[in-house]
Amino acid sequence: MTALPVRLTLYAVTKPDPVLIAYAVKRYAEDKPAVWTRIGAAWPHEQGAGLTILLDALPRDGRIILLEPDEDDDARLEREAQRARERNKDS
């Protein structure tokens, strides 16, 4: 897995936690589980109702799933960030 792109990482640092996480879901075969890929996040819009959505990828089929973040997502993101820090330290 790769670390979050710089744009999304910087936005996430300066804003509160996202209210929704954007995923692309791909099914390769009926007998295999779907592959979920985090592609962005959504925060409350700064002026009025609505959301600001930052996407770092667009699924080919155009289908985006928005889900509320949970503890599993937070733990996975922390592991990805730790791996990225280790890779950057080694280079």
CORWO-V695760 format. One record per residue. N is the residue number from 0. RES is the residue in one letter. SS is DSSP state (helix for helix, strand for strand, loop for the rest). PSI is psi in radians with two decimals (* if undefined). D_FIRST is the distance of its C-alpha to the first C-alpha in Angstrom with 2 decimals. Layout:
n=N res=RES ss=SS psi=PSI d_first=D_FIRST
n=N res=RES ss=SS psi=PSI d_first=D_FIRST
This chain:
n=0 res=M ss=loop psi=2.69 d_first=0.00
n=1 res=T ss=loop psi=2.78 d_first=3.76
n=2 res=A ss=loop psi=2.82 d_first=6.84
n=3 res=L ss=loop psi=2.47 d_first=9.44
n=4 res=P ss=loop psi=2.73 d_first=11.86
n=5 res=V ss=helix psi=-0.75 d_first=15.06
n=6 res=R ss=helix psi=-0.85 d_first=17.28
n=7 res=L ss=helix psi=-0.68 d_first=15.67
n=8 res=T ss=helix psi=-0.80 d_first=15.23
n=9 res=L ss=helix psi=-0.71 d_first=18.89
n=10 res=Y ss=helix psi=-0.74 d_first=20.19
n=11 res=A ss=helix psi=-0.56 d_first=18.64
n=12 res=V ss=helix psi=-0.61 d_first=20.31
n=13 res=T ss=helix psi=-0.20 d_first=23.64
n=14 res=K ss=loop psi=2.84 d_first=23.84
n=15 res=P ss=loop psi=3.02 d_first=24.04
n=16 res=D ss=loop psi=2.52 d_first=21.30
n=17 res=P ss=loop psi=2.63 d_first=20.51
n=18 res=V ss=loop psi=-0.39 d_first=22.67
n=19 res=L ss=strand psi=2.61 d_first=20.42
n=20 res=I ss=strand psi=2.34 d_first=16.75
n=21 res=A ss=strand psi=2.31 d_first=16.28
n=22 res=Y ss=strand psi=2.62 d_first=14.40
n=23 res=A ss=strand psi=2.39 d_first=14.75
n=24 res=V ss=strand psi=2.23 d_first=15.65
n=25 res=K ss=strand psi=2.27 d_first=16.15
n=26 res=R ss=loop psi=2.17 d_first=18.53
n=27 res=Y ss=loop psi=-0.57 d_first=18.84
n=28 res=A ss=loop psi=2.69 d_first=21.79
n=29 res=E ss=loop psi=-0.60 d_first=24.09
n=30 res=D ss=loop psi=0.04 d_first=23.59
n=31 res=K ss=loop psi=2.63 d_first=19.77
n=32 res=P ss=loop psi=2.69 d_first=17.83
n=33 res=A ss=loop psi=2.64 d_first=16.41
n=34 res=V ss=strand psi=2.09 d_first=12.72
n=35 res=W ss=strand psi=2.24 d_first=12.02
n=36 res=T ss=strand psi=2.17 d_first=9.71
n=37 res=R ss=strand psi=2.22 d_first=10.43
n=38 res=I ss=strand psi=0.00 d_first=12.23
n=39 res=G ss=strand psi=-2.92 d_first=14.59
n=40 res=A ss=strand psi=2.87 d_first=17.18
n=41 res=A ss=strand psi=2.41 d_first=20.98
n=42 res=W ss=strand psi=2.74 d_first=23.53
n=43 res=P ss=strand psi=2.42 d_first=27.31
n=44 res=H ss=loop psi=2.52 d_first=29.13
n=45 res=E ss=loop psi=-0.44 d_first=31.09
n=46 res=Q ss=loop psi=1.61 d_first=34.37
n=47 res=G ss=loop psi=-2.95 d_first=35.32
n=48 res=A ss=loop psi=2.62 d_first=33.76
n=49 res=G ss=loop psi=-3.10 d_first=30.52
n=50 res=L ss=strand psi=2.57 d_first=26.86
n=51 res=T ss=strand psi=2.11 d_first=24.97
n=52 res=I ss=strand psi=2.24 d_first=21.79
n=53 res=L ss=strand psi=2.11 d_first=19.12
n=54 res=L ss=strand psi=2.39 d_first=16.88
n=55 res=D ss=loop psi=-0.03 d_first=14.29
n=56 res=A ss=loop psi=2.73 d_first=14.46
n=57 res=L ss=loop psi=2.23 d_first=17.23
n=58 res=P ss=loop psi=2.53 d_first=17.11
n=59 res=R ss=loop psi=-0.60 d_first=19.52
n=60 res=D ss=loop psi=-0.07 d_first=21.66
n=61 res=G ss=loop psi=0.01 d_first=21.95
n=62 res=R ss=loop psi=2.16 d_first=21.21
n=63 res=I ss=loop psi=2.28 d_first=19.40
n=64 res=I ss=strand psi=2.22 d_first=19.39
n=65 res=L ss=strand psi=2.12 d_first=20.10
n=66 res=L ss=strand psi=2.65 d_first=19.97
n=67 res=E ss=loop psi=2.48 d_first=21.02
n=68 res=P ss=loop psi=2.61 d_first=18.45
n=69 res=D ss=loop psi=3.12 d_first=18.82
n=70 res=E ss=helix psi=-0.63 d_first=18.30
n=71 res=D ss=helix psi=-0.71 d_first=15.38
n=72 res=D ss=helix psi=-0.75 d_first=13.48
n=73 res=D ss=helix psi=-0.76 d_first=14.65
n=74 res=A ss=helix psi=-0.71 d_first=13.64
n=75 res=R ss=helix psi=-0.74 d_first=10.00
n=76 res=L ss=helix psi=-0.67 d_first=10.02
n=77 res=E ss=helix psi=-0.71 d_first=11.94
n=78 res=R ss=helix psi=-0.73 d_first=9.68
n=79 res=E ss=helix psi=-0.74 d_first=6.84
n=80 res=A ss=helix psi=-0.69 d_first=10.00
n=81 res=Q ss=helix psi=-0.76 d_first=11.40
n=82 res=R ss=helix psi=-0.71 d_first=8.82
n=83 res=A ss=helix psi=-0.72 d_first=9.34
n=84 res=R ss=helix psi=-0.72 d_first=13.00
n=85 res=E ss=helix psi=-0.71 d_first=13.22
n=86 res=R ss=helix psi=-0.74 d_first=11.97
n=87 res=N ss=helix psi=-0.59 d_first=14.44
n=88 res=K ss=helix psi=-0.65 d_first=17.08
n=89 res=D ss=helix psi=-0.39 d_first=16.99
n=90 res=S ss=loop psi=* d_first=17.47
